[in-house]
Amino acid sequence: MPKKPKIGLALGSGASKGLAHLGVLKVLNEKNIKPSFVTGSSIGALIGGLYCCGIDLDMMIKLAKNMKPDIWMDPAVSKKGLLAGKKVEEMFKILTKNKKIEELDIPIKIVATDIINSRRYVFDKGPLWLAMRASIAIPGIFCPVEIDNLVLVDGGVLDRVPAALAKEMGADIIIAVDVCKGNNNIKPKNLFEIILQSIEAMENTLVENMLTKDYIVISPIIKNINPLDFSKVDLCIEEGERAALEVMPSIINALSAYQSDSA
């Protein structure tokens, strides 16, 4: 009997562009392709964490459409970031019901960046909300998360699309979703946008050598969108769906080839 492959899903960073992950998940669900493992950086960690927590995809889309700035933006008194991040912490605690990573239905590993030791930091246990909060801590925008004498910021700084981590978890077939491929085409108008687009430009160079032919890469192309504009949910989801459907033949071929080889 053919062996069923273990599928790894790596969801990358990308601020508001990461809403396209919802469209990718929608198509995978419709095709009955369920990941055995999930990895995530930044918004990929947020969406991946909620997905592994068992939150219905339609509910996640409704949440995204109602994510007004005053719900998650809280100006910081600290000099370490423009936003304190306490509002998102409370929101994450409620949404995840304070679950621990090791309690989730689907195994997930979440990536943050340890700026003290200049290395990737992987959350594989402990409170899910804390891992998500650390992974979205965009340098200069959100105050970093400080635990165990470490200072943790956005996972995308060193690992925008943690596909290799999915392989480490034991995945046979890895689907990597990179929402930041190509130029942004937006002239930054404020400090937030300058920081985000500078990080994205830096990450583009790193990702070129990381997403090899070992992975099936889904690349939603989302242009002319403000990195912190979370109002274009439908546009991002539609592009995620389009990109996922475009790559679907490759996914089906990989699944068939694996089962044939293992028969």
Backbone torsions as a table, in degrees:
resi	resn	phi	psi	omega
1	MET	NA	131.3	-178.7
2	PRO	-58.1	139.8	178.8
3	LYS	-80.1	134.6	-179.9
4	LYS	-79.4	126.6	-178.4
5	PRO	-72.5	150.1	173.4
6	LYS	-89.7	123.3	-175.9
7	ILE	-99.8	129.7	175.0
8	GLY	-105.5	135.7	178.9
9	LEU	-119.8	116.1	-179.8
10	ALA	-106.1	116.5	-178.2
11	LEU	-105.0	121.2	-172.9
12	GLY	-88.5	172.3	178.1
13	SER	-79.3	171.7	-180.0
14	GLY	155.3	15.7	179.5
15	ALA	51.4	-132.3	-173.7
16	SER	-63.8	-24.7	177.5
17	LYS	-62.5	-24.7	-178.5
18	GLY	-65.9	-11.2	174.3
19	LEU	-62.0	-18.5	176.3
20	ALA	-63.7	-22.5	176.8
21	HIS	-57.7	-32.5	179.7
22	LEU	-64.2	-38.5	177.8
23	GLY	-67.5	-38.9	177.4
24	VAL	-63.8	-46.8	179.0
25	LEU	-61.2	-37.2	179.4
26	LYS	-60.5	-45.7	179.7
27	VAL	-67.2	-43.2	179.4
28	LEU	-60.4	-41.4	178.0
29	ASN	-63.0	-43.5	-179.3
30	GLU	-63.6	-31.9	-179.9
31	LYS	-90.8	5.2	179.6
32	ASN	58.7	36.2	176.1
33	ILE	-102.5	107.1	-174.5
34	LYS	-109.9	126.0	179.5
35	PRO	-69.5	142.8	173.8
36	SER	-85.4	-29.8	179.9
37	PHE	-138.7	149.5	175.6
38	VAL	-131.3	140.8	170.7
39	THR	-127.8	153.1	-177.9
40	GLY	-153.8	147.1	172.3
41	SER	-123.5	133.9	173.8
42	SER	57.4	-123.6	-179.1
43	ILE	-64.7	-24.6	173.8
44	GLY	-65.8	-34.2	176.1
45	ALA	-70.5	-37.9	179.0
46	LEU	-64.3	-54.0	-178.4
47	ILE	-68.1	-41.0	177.8
48	GLY	-63.6	-40.1	179.4
49	GLY	-63.7	-43.6	179.0
50	LEU	-66.6	-38.4	178.8
51	TYR	-63.2	-47.5	-179.6
52	CYS	-69.0	-21.1	178.8
53	CYS	-76.6	-10.9	177.6
54	GLY	95.4	10.6	179.1
55	ILE	-73.4	130.1	-179.2
56	ASP	-58.2	139.1	-176.4
57	LEU	-61.6	-39.8	177.5
58	ASP	-61.6	-37.1	177.4
59	MET	-66.2	-39.9	178.5
60	MET	-62.5	-38.9	178.8
61	ILE	-66.8	-40.9	176.8
62	LYS	-62.3	-41.6	178.1
63	LEU	-61.6	-43.2	-179.6
64	ALA	-61.8	-38.8	-178.1
65	LYS	-72.2	-17.8	-179.5
66	ASN	-109.0	15.2	-177.2
67	MET	-84.7	75.7	179.4
68	LYS	-73.5	150.6	-176.7
69	PRO	-53.9	-37.6	-176.5
70	ASP	-69.6	-14.0	178.7
71	ILE	-74.3	-34.2	-173.9
72	TRP	-121.2	-11.0	-178.4
73	MET	-93.9	121.1	177.2
74	ASP	-136.6	103.5	-178.2
75	PRO	-51.5	137.2	-176.0
76	ALA	-95.1	148.6	171.2
77	VAL	-84.7	-28.1	-179.1
78	SER	-62.9	153.5	175.5
79	LYS	-87.4	2.3	-174.2
80	LYS	-91.0	-7.6	179.7
81	GLY	-175.6	159.3	179.8
82	LEU	-78.5	-26.9	179.9
83	LEU	-119.4	137.2	-177.8
84	ALA	-71.6	-35.8	179.7
85	GLY	85.3	4.9	-179.9
86	LYS	-70.1	-34.9	179.5
87	LYS	-64.6	-43.1	179.6
88	VAL	-69.0	-33.4	176.6
89	GLU	-58.7	-49.2	-179.5
90	GLU	-64.1	-39.2	178.7
91	MET	-64.2	-43.6	179.7
92	PHE	-63.8	-39.4	179.1
93	LYS	-61.1	-42.3	-179.5
94	ILE	-67.7	-47.7	-176.5
95	LEU	-64.7	-36.9	-177.8
96	THR	-90.4	-3.1	-177.5
97	LYS	54.6	33.8	178.5
98	ASN	59.1	25.7	179.9
99	LYS	-69.2	152.4	174.4
100	LYS	-93.5	154.4	-178.0
101	ILE	-57.3	-39.1	-177.4
102	GLU	-73.4	-5.1	179.5
103	GLU	-98.5	-2.6	-171.8
104	LEU	-76.3	155.0	-179.9
105	ASP	-65.5	-39.5	179.1
106	ILE	-115.2	128.3	179.1
107	PRO	-60.9	135.6	177.8
108	ILE	-137.3	146.4	170.3
109	LYS	-124.6	134.8	-174.6
110	ILE	-116.4	134.9	-174.2
111	VAL	-102.0	132.9	169.2
112	ALA	-127.1	176.0	179.0
113	THR	-118.4	122.7	177.6
114	ASP	-87.0	103.6	-175.0
115	ILE	-82.4	-10.2	175.0
116	ILE	-72.5	-43.1	-176.3
117	ASN	-107.4	6.5	177.5
118	SER	52.4	53.3	-178.9
119	ARG	-147.3	164.3	175.5
120	ARG	-72.6	138.6	175.8
121	TYR	-118.6	127.7	-175.7
122	VAL	-111.7	124.4	173.2
123	PHE	-89.4	120.0	175.7
124	ASP	-127.8	6.1	175.8
125	LYS	-159.6	169.9	-179.7
126	GLY	91.6	-176.9	-176.6
127	PRO	-58.7	127.4	179.0
128	LEU	-62.5	-39.7	-177.6
129	TRP	-60.1	-36.4	-178.0
130	LEU	-68.9	-41.5	178.5
131	ALA	-62.7	-43.8	179.2
132	MET	-63.3	-42.9	-179.3
133	ARG	-62.7	-41.9	179.2
134	ALA	-66.3	-40.7	-174.7
135	SER	-69.9	-23.8	179.6
136	ILE	-95.5	5.4	-174.2
137	ALA	-75.2	76.0	-179.5
138	ILE	-59.1	122.7	-177.3
139	PRO	-54.6	130.3	178.8
140	GLY	87.9	-21.5	179.4
141	ILE	-100.9	-61.7	175.3
142	PHE	-93.9	140.7	171.3
143	CYS	-59.8	140.1	-179.3
144	PRO	-68.8	166.2	174.9
145	VAL	-96.9	126.9	-178.9
146	GLU	-112.8	113.3	177.8
147	ILE	-140.8	143.7	176.5
148	ASP	50.1	43.3	179.7
149	ASN	63.4	19.3	176.8
150	LEU	-110.2	151.9	174.4
151	VAL	-118.1	112.1	-172.3
152	LEU	-109.2	133.8	177.2
153	VAL	-128.0	-174.8	-175.0
154	ASP	-44.1	129.9	-179.5
155	GLY	-63.8	-26.6	-177.7
156	GLY	-68.4	-14.7	-179.4
157	VAL	-59.1	-40.9	-179.6
158	LEU	-111.7	-22.3	-174.7
159	ASP	-145.2	80.2	-173.9
160	ARG	-63.2	-39.9	179.0
161	VAL	-128.6	96.5	-171.1
162	PRO	-76.9	61.5	-179.3
163	ALA	-70.2	-40.4	-179.9
164	ALA	-60.9	-32.9	179.1
165	LEU	-65.9	-36.3	177.0
166	ALA	-64.2	-37.0	177.6
167	LYS	-65.5	-40.9	178.0
168	GLU	-61.7	-30.6	-179.4
169	MET	-74.7	-13.0	177.6
170	GLY	112.6	13.4	-179.3
171	ALA	-71.6	139.3	176.5
172	ASP	-89.1	-36.7	177.8
173	ILE	-124.8	129.5	-174.8
174	ILE	-119.0	123.6	175.6
175	ILE	-103.9	117.1	-178.2
176	ALA	-109.3	130.3	-178.7
177	VAL	-111.6	111.5	-179.6
178	ASP	-111.8	108.1	-175.7
179	VAL	-90.9	2.0	-174.9
180	CYS	-114.8	18.3	179.8
181	LYS	-68.7	138.3	179.1
182	GLY	90.7	176.5	-178.3
183	ASN	-79.7	152.0	-177.6
184	ASN	-77.8	-31.8	177.6
185	ASN	62.8	21.0	177.8
186	ILE	-121.2	129.2	175.1
187	LYS	-81.3	119.7	-176.9
188	PRO	-63.8	138.5	-176.2
189	LYS	-110.4	-12.4	-178.1
190	ASN	-150.3	177.4	-176.1
191	LEU	-60.7	-40.3	179.4
192	PHE	-55.3	-50.9	-175.4
193	GLU	-69.0	-35.8	177.9
194	ILE	-62.3	-45.3	179.3
195	ILE	-61.8	-50.3	-176.6
196	LEU	-63.1	-44.0	-178.2
197	GLN	-73.4	-27.7	175.0
198	SER	-67.6	-43.9	178.5
199	ILE	-63.7	-42.0	-179.4
200	GLU	-63.0	-40.2	179.1
201	ALA	-62.8	-41.0	178.4
202	MET	-65.2	-43.1	-177.7
203	GLU	-66.0	-33.7	-178.6
204	ASN	-57.1	-38.8	179.3
205	THR	-66.4	-41.1	-179.8
206	LEU	-66.4	-43.7	-173.7
207	VAL	-66.1	-30.2	-178.8
208	GLU	-52.0	-37.3	-176.3
209	ASN	-98.0	-1.1	-175.1
210	MET	-101.2	-34.7	-178.7
211	LEU	-92.0	85.2	-175.4
212	THR	-86.2	-177.7	180.0
213	LYS	-68.6	-6.7	176.9
214	ASP	-70.0	-16.4	-175.0
215	TYR	-115.8	150.7	171.2
216	ILE	-92.6	114.5	-171.6
217	VAL	-103.6	126.2	173.2
218	ILE	-103.8	123.3	-175.0
219	SER	-125.5	83.0	173.4
220	PRO	-60.0	130.2	180.0
221	ILE	-100.0	107.2	-177.1
222	ILE	-120.3	110.6	-177.3
223	LYS	-113.8	165.6	175.0
224	ASN	55.5	43.3	177.8
225	ILE	-131.1	131.3	176.9
226	ASN	-64.0	130.1	-177.3
227	PRO	-56.8	-25.6	-179.4
228	LEU	-107.8	14.1	177.2
229	ASP	-93.7	99.0	-177.9
230	PHE	-94.9	19.6	-178.2
231	SER	-88.7	-17.7	-176.4
232	LYS	-92.1	53.0	-176.1
233	VAL	-63.1	-49.0	-176.8
234	ASP	-61.3	-42.3	-179.7
235	LEU	-60.7	-46.2	-178.5
236	CYS	-66.7	-41.2	179.5
237	ILE	-64.4	-43.5	179.6
238	GLU	-60.8	-40.0	179.7
239	GLU	-70.1	-35.8	175.5
240	GLY	-62.9	-42.3	177.8
241	GLU	-63.3	-46.3	-178.1
242	ARG	-59.4	-47.5	-177.8
243	ALA	-65.8	-38.1	179.6
244	ALA	-67.0	-42.7	179.5
245	LEU	-65.5	-34.1	179.5
246	GLU	-64.3	-35.2	-176.9
247	VAL	-92.7	-9.1	-175.3
248	MET	-53.4	-41.3	177.2
249	PRO	-56.6	-38.0	178.5
250	SER	-66.1	-38.4	179.0
251	ILE	-66.2	-46.2	-179.6
252	ILE	-63.6	-40.9	177.9
253	ASN	-62.9	-40.9	179.3
254	ALA	-64.7	-40.5	178.6
255	LEU	-65.1	-43.7	-179.9
256	SER	-65.1	-43.2	-179.0
257	ALA	-63.8	-41.1	179.7
258	TYR	-62.7	-44.5	-177.8
259	GLN	-67.9	-34.2	177.7
260	SER	-66.6	-42.4	-179.6
261	ASP	-66.4	-30.1	-175.8
262	SER	-93.1	-2.3	-177.3
263	ALA	-71.3	NA	NA
